[in-house]
Amino acid sequence: MEVSKTKSSFYRRLYVAYLIDSGLASSVPALTDVTGMPRRTAQDTIAALADLDIVCEFEQEDGARNHAGCYRIRSWGAIDRGWIEANLDSVKQVLGYP
């Protein structure tokens, strides 16, 4: 089944937000490990969450250097996080993620 770029981009953003919010992958290196996506794709996807009104903020670790810390989802906006959880297997299949 062919998936449009629009759908795959949307699902990628939802999945990244879910991973961050659930604590499964709250940093760029963790996202690349979990999904296999390139570092730049992970960074761009995090930046694009704002386009969906998902508020994602970076929290610097106290006293840490070199941008050590993690991302946190502050608001899902109009997105239903429960839908993502209920359809997680389908989202991962569309994206080709493990």
N, C-alpha and C positions, 0 to 999 in steps of 0.2 A: 504494500500500500504506500503510495506516494504522499508525503506530508508537506504541506506548504511551508515556506520559510516563515510566514507570519505565525502559523500555529506552533512550529518548533521553537521559535524565538519566545513566544508567549509562555509555552510550557517550560522552557529553560529558566525563565525568570521566576515562574512559580516554584519550580523545583529548588532553585538556589535559595529563594526566600524561605522555603520550608526547611531546607538543611540548616540554614543559619538559625532560624527560630527554634528548631528542635534541639540545637546544640550538637548535631551530628557533624557539622562542618561550619565553623564560624570564622574561618580565616581563608585567605586565598590558597595557601598551600594545602589546607585540609580539603577545600573544594576540588582542587585538581586531583588529590588522592582518591576521593570518593567517586568522582564522576569521570575522571580521565580527560576532562576538557583542558585545553591549553591555559596557561596562566593568564594570558591576555584576554581570552574569552571569559574567564571567571571575573577578572577585573571589570571588563566592559558590562557584563551581566549585572554585577552588583551596582554599577553606576546607573544602569537602565531601569532599576527597580523603581526609581522615582517617577518614571513615565507611567507607571501603573498606580501611582499614589501610595506605594509601599514605602514607608519611612524606615530606612536602614542607616544606622549610624555606626561609626567606628569608635571603639572605646580603647584608648591608649592605656596600657598597663602602667600603674603608678611606678615611677622611677625607671621605667624601661626606655631603651633607646632603639633607634632604627624602626620606628613604627610597629613595635611589638604590641599586640593586643588582639581584639576580636570584634566582629561585627555583631550588632544586635538589631532585631526588627522591633521598632517602636510602635508601628501601626501598620495594619494590613489594608487600610483604606477601604475600598469597596470589594476587595477580594475576600472570599470565604475560605479561610484556612481549612475548615472541615472538609470542603470539597476536595482539596488537594490530598488530604489524608485518605479520604474514601476512594480516590482514583489514582493513588500513588503508583501502583503497578502499571497502569495504562500510560501514565505520564512518562515513566521510565522507559517503557517499551517504545513509545513514539520517539523518544530522544536517543534510544539505543544505549542507555546507561545501565550498569549492573545493579 
